[in-house]
Amino acid sequence: MNKENSKTIIEVKNLTIGYDGCILLNDLDFAIKKGEIFIILGGSGCGKSTVLKHLIGLYEPLSGDIIINGKSIVNSTEAEKSALCREFGVLYQSGALFSSLTLQENVSVSLREFTNLSENMIHSIAKLKLSLVGLSGYENFFPSEISGGMKKRAGLARALALDPEILFFDEPSAGLDPISSAELDRLILELRDTLGCTMIIVSHELDSIFSIADNTIMLDKEKKGIIERGNPKYLRENSKNELVKEFLNRSNMRGL
């Protein structure tokens, strides 16, 4: 990350989340800088993916606020939220591609829905986005015809379709072999460096976290909140929280 680029792009303030009045996580406070690769980590069931779904506006919090580029995604009208959501892209754990559409058609969906571009322009942009993730020549393939790693990259191409400033990833390495996972990590770094995107990633894959993360928060199910924050390589050696050190060193872990 460019250290000169220190603008806060996402700010979470006193966020409390849960269901039917039952609190899952309480009073979350953290900020994400422009151009950061920011990891949300923690054991199974601690609420990592739920936090991400709140950040992208799918869930409403019990209390608190989420500010993206100076605008609240919590205290906004549906029209305002829809406009704000077009400023970011999302790569879901499964890739979430439409099985009946080719890769190029998958990437084209949001371009057709949210722009007035001509079909020729949509075709060109979709082809460009696929080339950015290393899928040139696969435009007319269907999801069933490509590997798991390629599906993740195709999903990333679709997330990039509207030139978002922010990208969200939910367990991007899930289900991938180590080689495909490492290739995806390199692609994430390359896109951050070339496009300047801010990346928010839910993950518990330590090899990936140590390879790409600038900053992280660690959630804990029992504490119902953030128990540590900072660069994971630094925390692995220097955290005062024994649970964090155990987690980051993969010894005597709980909840995984």
Secondary structure, DSSP 8 states (H G I E B T S, - for coil): --TT---EEEEEEEEEEEETTEEEEEEEEEEEETT-EEEEEESTTSSHHHHHHHHTTSS--SEEEEEETTEESSSS-HHHHHHHHTTEEEE-TT----TTS-HHHHHHHHHHHH----HHHHHHHHHHHHHHTT-TT-TT--GGGS-HHHHHHHHHHHHTTT--SEEEEESTTTT--HHHHHHHHHHHHHHHHHH--EEEEE---HHHHHHH-SEEEEEETTTTEEEEEE-HHHHHHH-S-HHHHHHHTTSS-S--
